[in-house]
Amino acid sequence: MRNQLKELVRKIKEIYPGETPVPLHAPRFLGNEKKYLTECIDSTFVSYVGEFVSRFENQIQKFTGIKHAVAMVNGTAALQMSLLAAGIKPGDEVITQALTFVATANGIVHAGGIPTFIDVDRDSLGMSPTALKEYLSLFGERRADGTFNKTNGRRIFAVMPMHTFGLVCRIQELSTICKEWNIELIEDTAESLGSRFNGNHTGTLSRACCLSFNGNKPVTTGGGGMLLTNDDKIAEKARHISTTAKRKHPYEFFHDELGWNLRLPNVNAAIGCAQMDRIEEILSNKRETAETYKYWAQSNDIDFITELSGTQSNYWLNAILMSDKVERDDFLLFSNENGVQTRPVWTLMNKLPMYKNSLHGSLANSEWLEERIVNLPSSVRLK
């Protein structure tokens, strides 16, 4: 292992003084979290009906500029509801990337879809437009009632790119391809709250997208997620079926279709409201950390993964590239044994037991990145 990488461990401890070990990404509660929680408890509205759920949804709508926000129990549920509300049918194919967190693929399956995995670009870590074009040219067939996989007859319902670590993928190119092929675009924006392209928040080009508010995200509710959409019908459908499909009535219980109980509790939303009060401060803090890493990496011949031109990343998780798997594993062992939590990227989806038989294209970039990526501590720095 290079001496520069050993020096990186010292640098990280300097960035996060007094934290032992230095966590990969710990939640920070520096505002009105306790105050809002007390208000929520005193109101007795701690389930999914309450002032803080509505307030949290409104805060996210205003911040992202997306018309509708429907709070859910987690990001996986929001992905599932996005697909169901957009009209996915059992057995439909959804094209996503192999380099992603497992929730992306799981959300597709929970909605009744079948995931297909394609490659990513090395610089963005997100779905490659070139790989999507190649896949559709080989397997896609346009028909009057949609686009189908000509090898198995499945309808190709949607494309689901993921903005890895908050880095914005080439979403405009992907959107153009989806329109050409009459395929829905559903974005996995779970990691990209605050990430933008040409000033627009991620998710604005798709029929629907999702956010995650897990404990390691820039804004957390402990556990939580949110469906975002500019489509009135999708928002109405998602809100209905995620609330047990109960028709509105002051006291009668009538459910008009199969529904789920997936709405975010008010007590969790109270934490989210306090976090969103400080969203600009949080994102500014994380960008400063990323710039510190970037400057150090450039000065020490280390490859730091940075945002594409024309995009703005929230830098949820900072990442560097090692020369090979051996160097990666050596650094992971050394850093974790010396009080700095680092981690590799996720195992590719097609290598997991439940997805090993899934259809996939060439994954050369994904496999190359899988052997080299290391995530560095990225929590909001305490003053």
C-alpha positions in Angstrom: 0.0 0.0 0.0 1.3 3.4 -0.9 2.5 5.8 1.8 0.0 8.4 0.6 -2.9 6.1 1.6 -1.5 5.7 5.1 -1.2 9.4 5.2 -4.9 9.6 4.2 -5.9 7.9 7.4 -4.1 10.7 9.3 -5.8 13.3 7.2 -9.3 11.9 7.8 -8.6 12.0 11.6 -7.7 15.6 11.2 -10.9 16.4 9.3 -12.9 14.6 12.0 -11.0 15.4 15.3 -12.0 13.6 18.4 -14.2 10.9 16.8 -13.0 7.4 17.6 -13.5 5.6 15.4 -14.3 8.1 12.6 -17.7 6.8 11.3 -18.4 6.4 7.6 -21.5 8.6 7.8 -23.2 9.3 11.2 -26.4 11.3 11.6 -26.1 14.8 13.2 -28.9 16.3 15.3 -27.9 19.9 15.8 -31.3 21.7 15.5 -34.9 21.4 16.6 -35.1 17.6 16.5 -35.8 17.2 20.3 -38.2 20.2 20.3 -40.2 18.9 17.4 -40.3 15.3 18.8 -41.7 16.7 22.1 -44.3 18.6 20.1 -45.2 15.5 18.2 -45.5 13.4 21.3 -47.6 16.0 23.1 -50.0 16.2 20.1 -50.6 12.4 20.4 -50.4 12.2 16.6 -47.4 9.9 16.2 -48.6 7.7 13.4 -48.8 8.6 9.7 -51.5 11.3 10.2 -50.0 14.5 11.6 -48.7 18.1 11.1 -45.1 17.0 10.7 -45.7 14.6 7.8 -47.4 17.4 5.8 -44.7 19.9 6.8 -41.9 17.6 5.8 -43.5 16.8 2.5 -43.9 20.6 1.8 -40.3 21.2 2.7 -39.1 18.6 0.3 -41.4 19.9 -2.5 -40.2 23.4 -2.1 -36.5 22.4 -1.9 -36.6 20.1 -5.0 -39.1 22.0 -7.0 -41.1 18.8 -7.7 -44.8 19.2 -7.4 -45.8 16.2 -5.2 -44.1 14.5 -2.3 -45.5 11.4 -0.6 -43.7 10.3 2.6 -43.0 6.6 3.0 -41.4 4.3 5.5 -38.2 3.9 3.5 -36.7 4.4 0.1 -37.4 0.9 -1.1 -41.1 1.4 -0.5 -41.0 4.7 -2.4 -39.4 2.9 -5.4 -42.0 0.2 -5.2 -44.9 2.7 -5.1 -43.3 4.7 -7.9 -43.5 1.7 -10.2 -46.9 0.6 -9.2 -48.4 4.1 -9.4 -46.9 4.5 -12.9 -48.6 1.3 -14.1 -46.1 -1.5 -14.0 -47.6 -5.0 -14.6 -46.4 -8.3 -13.2 -43.6 -9.7 -15.3 -42.6 -6.3 -16.8 -38.9 -5.7 -17.4 -37.2 -2.8 -15.7 -33.7 -1.9 -16.8 -31.4 -0.7 -14.1 -27.7 -0.7 -13.3 -25.7 -3.6 -11.8 -23.6 -1.1 -9.6 -26.2 0.0 -7.1 -27.6 -0.7 -3.6 -29.8 -3.8 -3.5 -32.9 -1.7 -2.7 -33.0 -0.6 -6.4 -33.5 -4.2 -7.6 -35.6 -5.2 -4.6 -38.0 -2.3 -5.2 -38.5 -3.5 -8.8 -39.2 -7.1 -7.7 -41.6 -5.9 -4.9 -43.6 -4.1 -7.5 -43.9 -7.2 -9.6 -41.1 -6.3 -12.1 -38.1 -8.2 -13.3 -34.8 -6.3 -13.2 -32.2 -6.4 -16.0 -28.8 -5.0 -15.3 -26.6 -2.9 -17.5 -23.3 -1.1 -17.2 -22.4 2.3 -15.7 -20.0 5.0 -16.8 -16.7 5.1 -14.9 -16.8 8.8 -14.2 -20.3 9.2 -13.0 -20.8 5.7 -11.5 -24.3 5.9 -12.9 -26.1 4.2 -15.8 -24.3 4.5 -19.1 -26.4 5.9 -22.0 -24.2 4.0 -24.3 -24.9 0.7 -22.5 -28.7 1.5 -22.6 -28.6 2.2 -26.3 -26.7 -1.0 -27.0 -29.1 -3.1 -24.9 -32.2 -1.7 -26.6 -30.7 -2.0 -30.0 -30.0 -5.7 -29.3 -33.1 -6.7 -27.4 -35.7 -3.9 -27.8 -38.6 -4.1 -30.2 -41.0 -1.2 -30.7 -44.7 -2.1 -30.9 -47.9 -0.2 -31.0 -48.5 -1.0 -27.3 -45.0 -0.3 -26.0 -41.5 -1.6 -26.2 -40.8 -5.3 -25.7 -37.9 -7.6 -25.2 -37.9 -9.6 -28.5 -36.0 -12.5 -26.9 -38.6 -13.3 -24.1 -41.7 -11.2 -25.0 -41.6 -9.1 -21.8 -42.7 -5.5 -21.9 -39.8 -3.2 -21.1 -41.7 -0.9 -18.8 -39.1 1.4 -17.3 -35.5 2.4 -17.0 -34.3 3.1 -13.5 -30.9 4.8 -13.2 -29.4 5.5 -9.7 -27.4 8.6 -8.8 -24.6 6.8 -7.0 -23.3 8.5 -3.8 -25.2 11.6 -4.9 -23.2 12.0 -8.1 -25.6 12.9 -11.0 -25.5 10.5 -13.9 -26.1 11.5 -17.5 -29.8 11.8 -16.9 -30.6 14.0 -19.8 -29.2 11.6 -22.3 -31.0 8.7 -20.6 -34.3 10.7 -20.7 -33.9 11.2 -24.4 -33.4 7.5 -25.0 -36.4 6.6 -22.9 -38.6 9.0 -24.9 -37.3 7.6 -28.2 -38.3 4.1 -27.1 -41.5 5.0 -25.3 -40.2 3.6 -22.0 -40.9 5.1 -18.6 -38.1 6.8 -16.7 -38.2 6.2 -12.9 -35.2 7.5 -11.1 -33.6 6.1 -8.0 -32.7 9.4 -6.3 -32.4 7.8 -2.9 -28.8 9.1 -2.4 -29.1 12.5 -4.2 -31.1 14.9 -2.1 -29.6 18.3 -3.0 -27.9 17.0 -6.2 -28.7 19.0 -9.3 -28.0 19.2 -13.1 -28.1 22.5 -14.9 -29.8 23.9 -11.7 -32.5 21.2 -11.7 -32.9 18.7 -8.9 -32.5 15.0 -9.7 -35.8 13.4 -10.4 -37.3 16.3 -12.4 -37.1 14.5 -15.7 -38.8 11.3 -14.7 -42.4 10.2 -14.1 -41.5 9.5 -10.4 -38.4 9.1 -8.2 -37.6 8.4 -4.6 -35.6 9.7 -1.6 -34.2 7.8 1.3 -33.9 9.2 4.8 -32.0 6.3 6.4 -29.8 7.1 9.3 -26.7 7.5 7.0 -28.3 10.0 4.6 -27.6 13.8 4.6 -31.2 14.3 5.9 -32.5 11.5 8.2 -35.7 10.6 9.8 -34.2 7.5 11.4 -35.9 5.4 8.7 -38.0 6.9 6.0 -38.3 7.6 2.3 -40.4 9.7 -0.1 -41.9 9.4 -3.5 -41.6 12.6 -5.7 -43.5 13.2 -8.9 -44.9 16.0 -11.1 -47.7 13.7 -12.2 -51.0 14.4 -10.3 -52.3 10.9 -11.0 -49.2 9.1 -9.8 -49.1 11.1 -6.6 -52.8 10.4 -5.9 -52.4 6.7 -6.7 -49.3 6.3 -4.6 -50.8 8.1 -1.6 -53.9 5.9 -1.8 -52.3 2.5 -2.2 -49.6 3.2 0.4 -52.3 4.0 2.9 -54.1 0.6 2.7 -56.2 1.9 -0.2 -58.8 3.2 2.2 -61.4 5.5 0.8 -61.6 8.8 2.6 -64.5 8.9 5.1 -64.8 10.3 8.6 -65.4 6.9 10.2 -66.1 4.1 7.8 -63.4 1.6 6.6 -63.7 0.6 3.0 -60.7 -0.4 1.0 -61.2 -0.5 -2.8 -58.1 -2.4 -3.9 -55.0 -4.1 -2.6 -53.0 -1.7 -0.6 -50.0 -1.4 1.6 -49.3 0.3 4.9 -46.2 2.2 4.0 -46.7 5.8 5.1 -44.1 7.6 7.2 -45.1 8.1 10.9 -45.4 11.6 12.2 -42.8 11.0 14.8 -40.2 10.3 12.2 -41.3 13.3 10.1 -40.7 15.5 13.0 -37.0 14.7 12.9 -37.0 15.3 9.1 -38.5 18.7 9.5 -35.7 19.7 11.9 -33.1 18.3 9.5 -34.6 20.2 6.5 -34.5 23.4 8.5 -30.7 23.2 8.1 -30.5 21.6 4.7 -28.4 24.4 3.1 -25.9 24.3 6.0 -25.7 20.5 5.7 -25.0 20.5 2.0 -22.4 23.4 2.3 -20.6 21.5 5.1 -20.5 18.3 3.0 -19.2 20.2 -0.1 -16.4 21.7 2.0 -15.4 18.2 3.1 -15.4 16.9 -0.5 -13.3 19.8 -1.6 -10.8 19.1 1.2 -10.6 15.4 0.1 -10.3 16.5 -3.6 -7.5 18.9 -3.0 -5.6 16.4 -0.9 -6.1 13.6 -3.4 -4.9 15.8 -6.3 -1.8 16.7 -4.3 -1.0 13.0 -3.6 -1.8 11.3 -6.9 -5.0 9.7 -5.6 -8.1 9.5 -7.9 -11.0 11.2 -6.1 -14.4 10.8 -7.8 -15.9 14.2 -8.5 -19.1 15.5 -10.1 -19.6 15.8 -13.9 -19.5 19.2 -15.5 -22.9 20.9 -15.3 -23.9 18.9 -12.3 -23.8 19.5 -8.5 -23.4 16.6 -6.2 -24.5 16.5 -2.6 -21.4 14.4 -2.0 -23.3 12.0 0.3 -20.4 9.6 0.3 -17.0 10.6 -0.9 -15.1 8.0 -2.9 -11.6 7.3 -4.2 -10.3 4.8 -6.7 -7.5 2.3 -5.9 -5.1 0.9 -8.5 -6.5 -2.6 -8.1 -8.4 -4.9 -5.7 -5.2 -5.8 -3.8 -4.5 -2.2 -2.9 -8.2 -1.6 -2.1 -8.3 -4.5 0.3 -5.1 -3.5 2.0 -6.3 0.0 2.5 -9.7 -1.1 3.8 -8.0 -3.4 6.4 -5.4 -0.7 7.4 -7.9 2.1 7.8 -10.5 0.1 9.7 -7.9 -1.3 12.0 -6.6 2.3 12.7 -9.9 3.9 13.7 -11.3 5.1 10.3 -14.3 3.4 8.9 -14.1 2.9 5.1 -15.9 0.5 2.9 -16.0 -0.9 -0.6 -18.8 -0.4 -3.0 -21.7 -2.9 -3.1 -21.4 -6.3 -4.6 -22.8 -6.1 -8.2 -26.5 -7.1 -8.3 -25.9 -10.0 -10.8 -23.6 -11.6 -8.3 -26.2 -11.8 -5.5 -28.0 -15.2 -5.1 -31.5 -13.9 -5.9 -30.3 -12.1 -9.1 -27.6 -14.4 -10.4 -29.9 -15.6 -13.2 -31.1 -12.1 -14.2 -30.5 -10.9 -17.7 -27.6 -8.4 -18.0 -25.4 -6.8 -20.6 -21.6 -6.3 -20.6 -20.6 -5.0 -17.2 -16.9 -4.2 -17.8 -17.0 -0.8 -16.1 -19.1 -2.0 -13.2 -16.7 -4.9 -12.6 -13.7 -2.5 -12.9 -15.2 -0.1 -10.4 -16.3 -2.8 -8.0 -12.6 -3.8 -7.5 -11.4 -0.3 -6.9 -13.9 2.0 -5.1 -13.4 2.9 -1.5 -15.9 5.2 0.4 -14.4 7.6 2.9 -15.9 9.2 6.0 -18.4 11.8 4.9 -20.5 12.9 7.9 -21.3 16.5 8.5 -18.3 17.9 10.3 -19.0 19.2 13.8 -17.8 22.7 14.5 
